[in-house]
Every structure is written in structure tokens, then in C-alpha cells.
Amino acid sequence: MSSIGIEKRTASSGIRGLTLDPVRIRAALGRWFMFSDYGAAAQRHMAIVWSCVLGYVLVDVIWLQGSRLEFAPSNWIVLLQGVACTALAGLFIAVASARLAGDDRRSAVLLRRVLLLTELLWRAVLPIGGLLVAGALLTYLITAANLPAKDDVLADIDHLLGFDWPGFLQATNASPLVVKLLVRAYNALGLISELVLISMVLRRRGDRIAEFLAVLSLSTVAVCIGMALVPAAGAFAHFHPAPHLFANFSATREMWPFYRSFVALRDGTLSVFDLAALDGIVSFPSFHTMLGVMTAYAARDTRWLLIPVLAVNGTMILATMPVGGHHLCDVLAGAALTIGAILLVRRQNTATPIQAQQALPAGA
């Protein structure tokens, strides 16, 4: 969709979009939930995304009723703040766009484009927030169920594949330079993901954002299923490596901090899900690996970004074993499941140009 078409659509939404006309309200909601623009394939992708979010919420509500885990009351304040900020952002963008509509001065055109980019970024962050909260709660519920761990099975498969986890830990720990490189790459995952998302926003690739969100949604579903079928504490908990095997790693960061929350959830000493103290507790499959694969895929048509993303994410995936304490099986499963999610989503990219054009707003 061209930037001119998008600007026309935003300008026409203006103050009229603030009335209580049901048609305009539906149009505004459709735009903010990314159903009304960027083509038919993007609409199907977002249907996957919001279906996953709603599915998570439904499972969470039902599971919480019989779980020893509680939803912290303070979480409602956080959620209400998020809803309020989103509503205020939408209101501000609508009012500002209306005031700038029809103004051909260079400054006004620039401000309209900034508003468009801000809106697109906000629209992308909204479902990510939903997936984070609802998905993370489900991972806590699964862990609190205290299902029998299967690290011995994963370690046996690694052995059959010829991989020696303690030996790999010792080998990487031997070089302080390698340790620093792996730790920094492991910690860079959030930054890399944000850069890839921002690059898609700056290029106004709402279609690619919808595709990325669909892959992310399906991958998180795969994570929860994997956690339920193959509960695991991680390679570090299985092998109990001697301190000297990871001395250089532990000198640069706290090793495997998620393990405390993992154990506390399983033995019941942690019984409250608090967004202010959220820990990533996924062992199988490796979610770091999954994000590494999907962000590289999302950056595939931007060479200046793809090359550094591949370099950092490739190093990060290696780091998931010594730094993240994952089995090799965790990494392989994470990569395979994400590739599967990508292939499923790509099947949605079958809309013809005519279909995509029909899916665009009338003002485009």
C-alpha cells in the first residue's frame, strides 16, 4: 500500500472518526487491530494472531480456577494502564491527523508521516503485549503443574547426536573472549527484535509486520505445547556442572537465573503471577532460538539489516546452550518449530494482487 494512500486514509479518518457512528467505530477498530489494510493475506495473519491471544486468555481463565497459581491484583493496574495508553494514543493520532489534513506545507506532511509511523508501531506492539501477558501466564501455569521432567530423555538424544553438553560448556568457558561474545549476543536478542520491528515500521511494511506477528503467535503456541509434553529444567539442572566449568561465564552474568522461578513454581513457593517480576521459564523448546530464526526471516529483504542480524542471532543461538543452559534438543526443536510456523504462515500469502487490492480501504 502506498504512503499516499495511507495518508489519505488517515486524513479522512480525522475528527469524523471520533464520532459515535458505529460504522466509523468499526473502521477504527479494524484499523487498529490491523484487519482493514495491508491486504487480504495480512488480514488472515492477524486473524491467527488475535485467535491465539483470545485462545490464551480462555485457557488461562479456565486453568487458573483449578491452579494454585494466583493472578496478582497489581496486574490489573498494569493492564488498565496499557489500555488507557493505547486509547489515548489513538485519540491523539486521530486529532492530530485531522488538524493536519489538507495542509500541504512540508512540516505538516512530515508530521503526518511521523504520526503514521507512530500509529503503525503502536498497532504492532498491541498484539505483542497481548501475547506476552497471556502467553507468559500459560507458561507459568504449565510449570506450576509440576509435570515429570524429561531432561534425561533430552540428554540421551543429545548423546545419540554426538553432542557433549558439559564438554561444550567447558570448551566455550576456556576463552574469556568467546564468553563475552556469547553473553553479549545472548543479551542482544531484545534489541535485535526491536530493530527488526522498527525497520518494518519505517518501511511501512504492515504486511510484513502482520506476517511476523502470525509466526510469533504460532511459535508461542508451539512453546506451550512443547512445555506441556516435554517438561524440562534445562541441561544445567540435569548435568550440575562444576563451578570451574562456567567460571568465566558466571563472572560476567548470573547464570541461569530463571531456574529459581522454575523450581519455585514447581514446588509451590512461588504462587503468584506478577507482571512486575516476570521471568522467562521456557526450557524446551528454546524460545531464544525461535526468536532468532523469526527475526532473521523478517529481515530477509533488507540486506543492510539481514547480515548483522544473521551474525548476532547465529552467535546467540550457540549461546543458548552455555549461557541459557539449553540442551541441543531444545535448540533444534525451537528452530524446527519456527520454520514450521513460517511455512504455515507463508501458505496464507496466496492472495492475488486483485484480492489484495480489494482488501484495501476505499480511501487508498
Steps between C-alpha positions, in 0.01 A plus 500: 500500500647841400582767756268739312212257538574455869513877553167543325347233717636654821403854405148396408459325834557833680253647742219310331660183636442633851120496468293218641397383153510115528635472145792728577563331833523163324730652240727643771511169687567314178792728427648479849470121504660499151203338326405779260818571305816344355312237303310175540804296605571743784139469613537123516827537691338729755210257535759243608658747743181609675366145504814393685467789748134420568579129524770572758262714704233230496741224605655725768162587654390137511834365626536764769180376665662169594860612537688596815635795299332838554477804276648794691246784551768750399496348152161656437650844553770424244243372250270797552794736453580326172140531378486865605829582325379329183171691505677831561749429223218425257315815602810717469588360157143551375480860624848593377439340159172691467666831576773430245266371230514706181808693614760471223783673682812291527489500880139379499578222252793392715289500816229294329756239402639491853147444629449217252820329609412548867156350443642200315755437775229521766276265303786248482582524870137450605473128403855436619394623843199271494713200406759586766253524786264215410775272370731557794217423742439169322870406527478566875188286530664215310812516717294520821328175399829331598495243221782239503816647348647330196851640495643148502326429169631822347852430625485150351395638162785752515737211572366305201561808287861502621465820704676526837340789690749513792786482252350785295457707814862440600630578151318832473586594858871457422516829305400825674458661157260229385311532829451876455391452141244233590362689799461824304333321210264320739403827668455680166188304403257768619689778322520303175128424511420867558727611213336257258153614604593869471653441156171354378312797646733753336449326165122498562494124452183428690464181297837375626415601856178297482697204364758531779228518765332190358829306514557625854149394605528149360848464649376592848225240465768245408700606808208435734424163341868407521519601865198285581617194306870523586542676835867577556715691745789537258840346444662682791250348744549155350880498490575718805829625354784577740551875557837504325330389175315832473718729711555753220130507419396554860751784529308698236140421596278302732475152353159355419303738729167366372564172681398649835156592368471165324565306820287733712202456267533122508530471878231762568715763675423735209122516477437845351528607137631857520576694182742719696718197579460297183763238412542305179476136612496314169755222456356277229484624229748788503304821455824695446562279199146552376528879518840484334361309203184709459677837523753389239211395277325833553816687394556285191442774240710769674862411430654773716305360796495130412877449510553632856180329617625166366840552663361596841216249500724217384735572790203537734365157404836346587490691828166350599680182609778631729338833595134395495562148624307334217541149366590476133154343456342821629680698231422260217134478603471878523646547152285223348177625657562856385577390147175302511313812617657701216392241242145502636484878489647515150206294381286800594695718255297370207272797439517623142576869434128547422399347833752714686380814322139424592605466865641856511295785644287699256704812564820332378 
